[in-house]
Amino acid sequence: MQQTAINVVWLKRDLRWRDHAPLAAAAAAGLPVLVVYCFEPALLQHPDYTTRHWRFVYESLRELRVTLQQHGAELLVFQEEVVPVLNTLQQHFQLKNIFSHLEVGLELTFKRDKAVKQWCRANAVAWQEFGQDGVIRGQKHRRGWQAGLENHLQGPLIHYDPKRLQAPAIPAGLRSVADDSALPAVWRTPAANFQPGGESYAWRYLQSFFQERSRQYSKQLSKPALSRHSCSRLSPYLAYGNLSVRQVYQATLAQLQAGGDGFNLKNFKSRLYWRSHFLQKLESGHYLEHRAINPGLENLGRTQDEIRWQAFVQARTGYPMIDASLRCLAATGWVNFRMRAMLVSFATFTLWLDWKPVAQHLAGLFLDFEPGIHYAQIQMQAGLTGYNTLRVYNPNTQAEKHDPMGEFIHRWLPELRTVPAPWCHRPWQMTAIDEVFYQCAIGQDYPHPIVDFEQETRRHKDRYWAIRQSPEVRAALPELWRQFCMPGDVKKYQREEGRSAGEAAWSGG
Ligand SMILES: Cc1cc2nc3c(=O)[nH]c(=O)nc-3n(C[C@H](O)[C@H](O)[C@H](O)COP(=O)(O)OP(=O)(O)OC[C@H]3O[C@@H](n4cnc5c(N)ncnc54)[C@H](O)[C@@H]3O)c2cc1C
């Protein structure tokens, strides 16, 4: 019997129906269409991913399915690797084209894409990939890159008629394989403290940011408690493509044109450029997930000291700002940029822990885990580039400056709730009488500091600096700048490198 010829739209980190080039291409191509998502076992097992991510994906798919069905389209969800799913589909239909977005992901997804490419070749199926972040596949330099990004962000949003995504008749056997009621119940159970996935929530966050929350954006960006309301909180929606960066960019321009708050909105808009800039870094150097970007900084002698590691992962380091940030992350999946950077600098410079397990642990906690941003940021904050000015955040100073009344610390560390500021910033400085008065015994109710911050950080900075000045580290810089940095930034780095080495490269706080 002649099989029905169809096209497939393969969803990845693009879980929306608007401004969606693969859906538009399928609508234009004329054949019946199946929209497919695969929960891939290899990714499910990857240490960077945890239940919170898959719940968000599931919620996004659930909404997308309803939207697509309203237009006669079908979304099939598999819990299987992509190539076997394509084989299954091929048993029921004649696949003509696969349309998808290009994914900037882990090595695992990069290799999977290669396998899909091979499968397509072997089965005479055409596969067309579309960019969605202004990222250029395989680009090994930044010449002209910024202009390309501008073109992408300012380009027309993609429109199509969703009624043209008619699904073919789906055999019962195939439907039962793609039955998502078999997905883990924990994904299908909403989690109260987490941002829910889906396009409609994404737009709600965007609108409330423009209408109200953005007014305090720049002022409160670094405040651990207040930033929860005044930052856009769009990161998981961008990471899983509930919104495209172009939609957000153009909506911001429209706000600016309508007389929106220029200072805050421009500050916000600059982050959208950073996003693509960081994604391009991982695209240009997939090894960032595994190795120091600067080979001379690969062997710094950081260790996996079990006691320090356990204190970090259990959020019991004895430094309230560190522990509160980690517990907040565990409970909600989000802390602001400054707290993320502080966590990495504390783990890698103060505790001198190997950066890779730290990166994985935080990836699993960040609801918005985006490999491109995450690994490039970790490399910077852990001092693995050899050219960025390094910032080692002092958690005590951060607490005093950005949480002066201890609101954030009290919210996430109940054992310190009875301890007012300034003692809750440095509880180990309480006298025995204070401890009784505030009903908090250090070493019992809340731990002693795991290490002496000043002493350990100084020791590790010295150790690090001796290696960073080595000829091997410096010799790698020109090639790194060429591959990964914007031409304007390179000039700055060259100037800094020319200056006498030493404290110029450090920034405290
Ligand atoms: C060690 C470390 C790891 C990080 N890992 C991630 C990650 O996995 N996923 C992620 O989305 N962000 C990551 N960030 C960047 C940043 O902390 C978050 O994007 C931001 O806190 C998200 O909140 P928001 O959406 O309210 O941001 P807003 O300030 O409202 O910014 C809007 C958007 O711009 C982008 N953006 C903001 N800051 C940055 C930045 N510094 N670099 C690149 N893009 C940025 C994000 O897409 C964000 O949603 C990381 C930062 C550090 C220091």
The ligand as an SDF file (V2000), in Angstrom:
LIG
                    3D

 53 58  0  0  0  0  0  0  0  0999 V2000
   27.4980   31.2090   36.3130 C   0  0  0  0  0  0  0  0  0  0  0  0
   26.3090   31.7190   35.5390 C   0  0  0  0  0  0  0  0  0  0  0  0
   25.4970   30.8330   34.8540 C   0  0  0  0  0  0  0  0  0  0  0  0
   24.4040   31.2780   34.1290 C   0  0  0  0  0  0  0  0  0  0  0  0
   23.6140   30.3590   33.4890 N   0  0  0  0  0  0  0  0  0  0  0  0
   22.5410   30.7770   32.7860 C   0  0  0  0  0  0  0  0  0  0  0  0
   21.7050   29.8260   32.1240 C   0  0  0  0  0  0  0  0  0  0  0  0
   21.9280   28.6120   32.1750 O   0  0  0  0  0  0  0  0  0  0  0  0
   20.6250   30.2980   31.4450 N   0  0  0  0  0  0  0  0  0  0  0  0
   20.3560   31.6360   31.3630 C   0  0  0  0  0  0  0  0  0  0  0  0
   19.3640   32.0070   30.7300 O   0  0  0  0  0  0  0  0  0  0  0  0
   21.1450   32.5440   31.9540 N   0  0  0  0  0  0  0  0  0  0  0  0
   22.2190   32.1670   32.6710 C   0  0  0  0  0  0  0  0  0  0  0  0
   23.0150   33.1080   33.2850 N   0  0  0  0  0  0  0  0  0  0  0  0
   22.8240   34.5390   32.9910 C   0  0  0  0  0  0  0  0  0  0  0  0
   21.8570   35.3330   33.9040 C   0  0  0  0  0  0  0  0  0  0  0  0
   22.1770   35.1530   35.2520 O   0  0  0  0  0  0  0  0  0  0  0  0
   20.3970   34.9760   33.6500 C   0  0  0  0  0  0  0  0  0  0  0  0
   20.1200   35.0380   32.2630 O   0  0  0  0  0  0  0  0  0  0  0  0
   19.4320   35.9420   34.3120 C   0  0  0  0  0  0  0  0  0  0  0  0
   19.6890   35.9930   35.6950 O   0  0  0  0  0  0  0  0  0  0  0  0
   18.0120   35.4570   34.0480 C   0  0  0  0  0  0  0  0  0  0  0  0
   17.0590   36.2730   34.6580 O   0  0  0  0  0  0  0  0  0  0  0  0
   16.1120   37.2280   33.7900 P   0  0  0  0  0  0  0  0  0  0  0  0
   15.4710   36.4720   32.6830 O   0  0  0  0  0  0  0  0  0  0  0  0
   15.2030   37.9270   34.7280 O   0  0  0  0  0  0  0  0  0  0  0  0
   17.1800   38.2180   33.1800 O   0  0  0  0  0  0  0  0  0  0  0  0
   17.0720   39.7000   32.6150 P   0  0  0  0  0  0  0  0  0  0  0  0
   18.0790   40.5200   33.3230 O   0  0  0  0  0  0  0  0  0  0  0  0
   15.6840   40.1900   32.6120 O   0  0  0  0  0  0  0  0  0  0  0  0
   17.6240   39.5380   31.1190 O   0  0  0  0  0  0  0  0  0  0  0  0
   16.8160   39.1630   30.0100 C   0  0  0  0  0  0  0  0  0  0  0  0
   17.4270   37.9950   29.2830 C   0  0  0  0  0  0  0  0  0  0  0  0
   18.7290   38.3150   28.7980 O   0  0  0  0  0  0  0  0  0  0  0  0
   19.5860   37.1590   28.8870 C   0  0  0  0  0  0  0  0  0  0  0  0
   20.6670   37.4580   29.8340 N   0  0  0  0  0  0  0  0  0  0  0  0
   20.5970   38.1630   30.9860 C   0  0  0  0  0  0  0  0  0  0  0  0
   21.8030   38.2420   31.5620 N   0  0  0  0  0  0  0  0  0  0  0  0
   22.6550   37.5740   30.7720 C   0  0  0  0  0  0  0  0  0  0  0  0
   24.0430   37.3020   30.8260 C   0  0  0  0  0  0  0  0  0  0  0  0
   24.8120   37.7610   31.8120 N   0  0  0  0  0  0  0  0  0  0  0  0
   24.5960   36.5730   29.8420 N   0  0  0  0  0  0  0  0  0  0  0  0
   23.8560   36.1100   28.8300 C   0  0  0  0  0  0  0  0  0  0  0  0
   22.5300   36.3350   28.7100 N   0  0  0  0  0  0  0  0  0  0  0  0
   21.9450   37.0570   29.6680 C   0  0  0  0  0  0  0  0  0  0  0  0
   18.7140   36.0240   29.4070 C   0  0  0  0  0  0  0  0  0  0  0  0
   18.2000   35.3070   28.3180 O   0  0  0  0  0  0  0  0  0  0  0  0
   17.6180   36.7650   30.1450 C   0  0  0  0  0  0  0  0  0  0  0  0
   16.4220   36.0210   30.2380 O   0  0  0  0  0  0  0  0  0  0  0  0
   24.1240   32.6710   34.0530 C   0  0  0  0  0  0  0  0  0  0  0  0
   24.9410   33.5720   34.7470 C   0  0  0  0  0  0  0  0  0  0  0  0
   26.0180   33.1030   35.4850 C   0  0  0  0  0  0  0  0  0  0  0  0
   26.8740   34.0820   36.2240 C   0  0  0  0  0  0  0  0  0  0  0  0
  1  2  1  0
  2  3  1  0
  2 52  2  0
  3  4  2  0
  4  5  1  0
  4 50  1  0
  5  6  2  0
  6  7  1  0
  6 13  1  0
  7  8  2  0
  7  9  1  0
  9 10  1  0
 10 11  2  0
 10 12  1  0
 12 13  2  0
 13 14  1  0
 14 15  1  0
 14 50  1  0
 15 16  1  0
 16 17  1  0
 16 18  1  0
 18 19  1  0
 18 20  1  0
 20 21  1  0
 20 22  1  0
 22 23  1  0
 23 24  1  0
 24 25  2  0
 24 26  1  0
 24 27  1  0
 27 28  1  0
 28 29  2  0
 28 30  1  0
 28 31  1  0
 31 32  1  0
 32 33  1  0
 33 34  1  0
 33 48  1  0
 34 35  1  0
 35 36  1  0
 35 46  1  0
 36 37  1  0
 36 45  1  0
 37 38  2  0
 38 39  1  0
 39 40  1  0
 39 45  2  0
 40 41  1  0
 40 42  2  0
 42 43  1  0
 43 44  2  0
 44 45  1  0
 46 47  1  0
 46 48  1  0
 48 49  1  0
 50 51  2  0
 51 52  1  0
 52 53  1  0
M  END
$$$$
